[in-house]
Amino acid sequence: MRVVIAEDLFLLRDGLTRMLQAHGLQIAAAVDNGADLLAAVTADQPDVAIVDVRLPPTFTDEGIRAALAARREVPGLPVLVLSQYVEQLYARELLASGSGGIGYLLKDRVFDSGQFVDAVRRVAAGGTAMDPEVIARLLARNTGDGTLAALSPREREVLALMAEGRSNAAIAQRLVITERAVAKHTASIFLKLDLQPSDDDNRRVLAVLAYLGG
Amino acid sequence: MAVLTSPRRARPRFGPQAGLVAATRGVAFAALMAAGIGLLILLVAAVFLIALGAGILFVGSGGPHEERVLLAFLAIGTGLSLIRFALPATLLGTRRLARLTRQLAGDWCGVPIAERYAPPPAGKLTYTERLRWLATDPVTRRDLRWTAANLLACALAAAPAAIIATGLIEFIGPEFTRLIPPPAFPGNTPRTLVVLGLAITSVGVLAAPALLRAYGLVARSILAPGGEAELELRVQQLTETRTEALDTGAAEIRRIERDLHDGAQARLVAMGMTLDAAGQIIDSNPDAARALVLEARDASVKALAELRALVRGIHPPVLADRGLADAIRALALDASARISLASDLNGRPPAPVESAAYFAVCELLANVSKHAEARQTWVDIRHTDGMLRVGVTDNGHGGAEPARGTGLRGIERRLAAFDGVLAISSPPGGPTAVTMEVPCALSSPKTSSC
């Protein structure tokens, strides 16, 4: 799998490169600004781009804008955005930029390289990887009006993991239950929230995020 | 408190419609003038009563002595109580009228007039403190002077309406109703009367905009700030707000230092020690070393989370990235309450103003969720005439009092550093509307670089 990295801090760029290489991913290009990112994604046609939110010259939300621009340039390009902080506002903008192939994670998540590479692969495959903090805030926001009150605590856990973009297998592994049990929980969640069930993992994620107002 | 610059409004246009509008506005100004004179008469009456009482007491003659004294004390007592109760009300009333005149002079006459009152002292005011605050403000004298001068000046504003009324009623009126006798002069045939009436009316209509503007100019010559006393007051006010701003800034830096020291810094020290311990046992007990390394990793995650929270409290990244409207939008997305946002900003206020406005809105929204039990909150951000206006309105149960909580006072103090003001309306039963105004210019919107 070929990856393009856009990260302006040398230490982090270097660390990311080595970590991904150690997991058998190939780094097509590692750049330090938005313009170079655009050039790299058009020239190298990577499977996924990993982009830091803060990039020169403005050091504001350059990375988000570069990611959106890259997806306009190369439609369907999977992009994983990394940030020191997460905002639902940015999560929405990224999700609105096309269906699937979007990741938005805190930089801290690279500490667990197994999980992180898993997220990279998921995004590259057209899936979604939303940071648990974004999901936690979405859930917190939705608990106020009682729509989630019908869910059991376990179902809420499953819902959160599902919203992050994890597959049934990954949820099962995380919660140490069988995949069949996960499937039962998801069916129940979809029934209680009155959502159309779907076998397609990504469509399922997007439905849940849309339901939560993400 | 202060509006220093205001873009010049368009000059009045001429024409029948503009003329009629101007004449109507002139009448409205006359009504304001009458209200002001009414307030003055109240004061004059009080002074007159006291003088009368004194006169009866000392120089009066006739009638039995006891009755005279009784009458004198009655007059003096009435005068004094009138002053006691009516003086602050009169001063505040003239102030309201003068403020309205300043605003309307800008809106209607095209003559914006700057306004600069001394801010009320902090805390709940006693009667004398309140009176001193009102009476020592040089602008109060200016307002009183205007209320008196307005009696003459208002002729300018009211003249067009009077001329139009004369033309219509005196000259054209008699042709259509028998109740009004036609004016008596040689050659007052119906035709001449109608022609004359039309001519007079159109003179009134045509002259109205110019006369209204002239009235505005006269008002400005009296109501606009100037003079040494006001400058002194302004300097004093600036000194106070500057000291407060510096104090707040210093306190904030101390808080950040403490948070860093107790939080992230302490965690980093602990992490270093954990990693050192792991290094010492890595050969003898790799499993325990691995557990320590994982512990250090978790500590780093916590340190990062604390730093994120700290940064959010200093200057939220999304505010730096996207500006006020999007930062509040992000806030609304995280809140469990229903918050809708309307903004017409196309540019960004200076960073300190932006930050002050953002944290003020944060605090107000927190107040709403803590106290108001509102179903919906509206945030409205606008920038007009060199003034940033942010309104936060909720449909909760109202009854918010700035005097009770320190929160609103704090916001007020922070806004004062930018000559900003805060107004609150919160009747029991709601709704609560808080409006903040800060004079500032917008920088042009940042252009995307990719």
Interface residues (C-beta under 8 A of the other chain):
Chain A: G34 A35 L38 P57 T58 T60 D61 E62 R65 A66 A69 Q84 Y85 E87 Q88 L89 Y90 R92 L106 K107 D108 F111 D112 R137 A140 R141 N142 T143 G144 D145 G213
Chain B: R297 S300 V301 L304 A305 R308 V311 R312 P317 V318 A320 D321 R322 D326 R329 A330 L333 D334 A335 S336 A337 K446 S448 S449 C450
